[in-house]
Amino acid sequence: MLRNVRRPRNHVPPNYEGANAVRDKLLKEITDLQTKLDNLSGSPSQNNLSAAQSFKEMIYSREELLNNLDKQKDECASFGVERKLQ
C-alpha cells in the first residue's frame, strides 16, 4: 500500500553574516561623503552647489539603505524566522 508521506521541510534561516560588513561599508561611505560635503563649503559656485546636492543625495540614499537593512533584521526577528521550527 502506497502512502503519500511528506518529508518535514527544513527551514533555512537568513544569513546575516554579510549584513555587518554591508552596514560597516555604508557607515564608512556616509562618513566619507559627509567629509567631502563639509570640505565644499568654501565658495558658492555653481559646481560646488551641484556637488553639494549630489553628496547630500548620496548620503540620504545610503542612510535609507542602512535603515532598510535594520528594518529587515527586525522584521525577521519579530516573525520568529531565526527560531528553529519544531
C-alpha positions in Angstrom: 0.0 0.0 0.0 1.4 3.4 -1.0 1.0 6.4 1.2 1.7 10.0 0.5 4.2 10.8 3.2 5.5 14.3 3.3 9.0 14.9 4.4 9.4 17.5 7.0 10.7 20.7 5.5 13.9 22.1 6.8 13.7 25.8 7.4 16.8 27.7 6.4 17.2 30.9 8.4 18.5 34.0 6.7 22.2 34.6 6.9 23.2 38.0 8.3 26.9 37.4 8.4 27.4 39.8 5.5 25.0 42.3 6.9 27.5 43.7 9.4 30.1 44.1 6.6 27.5 46.0 4.5 26.5 48.1 7.5 30.2 49.0 8.1 30.7 49.8 4.5 27.6 52.1 4.4 28.7 53.9 7.6 32.2 54.4 6.1 30.8 55.8 2.9 28.4 58.1 4.8 31.3 59.4 6.8 33.5 60.0 3.7 30.7 61.7 1.8 29.9 63.9 4.9 33.6 64.9 5.0 33.6 65.8 1.3 30.4 67.8 1.7 32.0 69.7 4.6 35.1 70.5 2.5 32.9 72.0 -0.2 31.6 74.8 2.0 34.2 77.3 0.5 32.9 79.3 -2.3 29.3 79.1 -3.5 30.0 78.4 -7.2 27.6 76.5 -9.4 29.9 73.5 -9.4 30.1 73.4 -5.7 26.3 73.7 -5.3 25.7 70.7 -7.7 28.4 68.7 -6.0 26.9 69.5 -2.6 23.5 68.4 -3.8 24.9 65.2 -5.2 26.7 64.4 -1.9 23.5 65.1 0.1 21.5 62.7 -2.1 24.2 60.0 -1.9 24.3 60.4 1.9 20.5 60.2 2.1 20.3 57.1 -0.1 23.0 55.3 2.0 21.1 56.2 5.2 17.9 54.7 3.7 19.8 51.5 2.8 21.1 51.3 6.3 17.6 51.8 7.8 16.2 49.2 5.4 18.8 46.7 6.5 18.0 47.3 10.2 14.3 47.1 9.5 14.6 43.8 7.6 16.6 42.3 10.5 14.0 43.5 13.0 11.1 42.1 10.9 12.7 38.7 10.6 13.3 38.5 14.3 9.8 39.6 15.2 8.3 36.9 12.9 10.5 34.2 14.6 12.4 33.4 11.4 15.6 32.9 13.5 13.9 30.3 15.7 14.0 26.7 14.5 10.8 25.1 13.6 9.6 22.1 15.7 
